[in-house]
Amino acid sequence: MVKKKEHWVVTGTAEGLLDKMEKEEQLMEDEKYIICEAMEKYGGSFVKALGKALRAADPNNTRRIKKAFPDYWEQYLKMGKTMVKK
């Protein structure tokens, strides 16, 4: 979207925007699975509980958790990717 003179102009097609949103949501779901596994395996009591909450979260609440705990998101994503490689 581009803002021009107090009006929003949508660039691209609605179909293209939906495809992008679906891809981003799928990527977040893939990351979510990896992060949940790592949190539940390696985290302390709080992080394990956060992993369980993340596993139960819908896409909106997943985004909220990611925004509230970006440091944990990145840390356990890295750990989870290491687990997957083994």
C-alpha positions in Angstrom: 0.0 0.0 0.0 1.1 3.5 -0.8 -0.3 6.6 0.9 -0.8 9.5 -1.5 -2.6 12.7 -0.5 -4.5 11.1 2.4 -5.7 8.2 0.3 -4.5 4.6 0.3 -3.7 3.1 -3.0 -3.4 -0.7 -3.1 -0.6 -1.8 -5.3 -0.9 -5.3 -6.9 -4.0 -7.5 -7.2 -6.1 -8.7 -4.3 -5.3 -12.2 -5.4 -1.6 -11.5 -5.1 -2.0 -10.0 -1.7 -4.0 -13.0 -0.5 -1.3 -15.3 -1.8 1.4 -13.4 0.1 -0.7 -13.4 3.3 -1.2 -17.2 2.9 2.5 -17.8 2.4 3.4 -15.6 5.4 0.8 -17.4 7.6 2.2 -20.8 6.4 5.7 -19.7 7.2 4.6 -18.6 10.7 2.9 -21.9 11.3 6.1 -23.8 10.2 8.1 -21.6 12.6 5.5 -22.1 15.3 5.8 -25.9 15.2 9.6 -25.7 15.4 9.6 -23.2 18.2 7.0 -25.1 20.3 9.1 -28.2 20.1 12.2 -26.4 21.2 10.4 -24.5 24.0 8.8 -27.6 25.4 12.1 -29.6 25.3 14.7 -27.0 26.4 12.8 -24.2 28.1 12.4 -23.5 31.8 9.0 -23.6 33.4 7.8 -20.3 32.0 9.1 -21.0 28.5 7.6 -24.5 28.5 4.2 -22.9 29.4 4.6 -20.3 26.7 5.3 -23.2 24.2 2.1 -24.9 25.2 0.2 -21.6 24.8 1.8 -21.1 21.4 0.8 -24.6 20.3 -2.8 -23.8 21.2 -2.8 -20.3 19.7 -4.7 -19.3 16.5 -2.9 -17.2 13.9 -3.9 -13.9 15.6 -2.6 -15.0 19.1 0.5 -16.5 17.5 1.3 -13.0 16.1 0.6 -11.5 19.6 3.0 -14.0 21.3 5.7 -13.4 18.6 5.3 -9.6 19.2 5.4 -9.9 23.0 8.4 -12.2 23.1 10.6 -11.6 20.1 13.7 -12.6 21.9 12.3 -16.0 22.8 10.9 -16.4 19.3 14.3 -16.0 17.7 16.2 -18.0 20.3 13.9 -21.0 20.2 13.6 -20.8 16.4 17.4 -21.2 16.2 17.3 -24.0 18.7 14.5 -25.7 16.9 16.2 -25.5 13.5 19.3 -27.2 15.1 17.0 -29.9 16.4 15.5 -30.5 12.9 19.0 -30.8 11.3 19.9 -33.7 13.7 
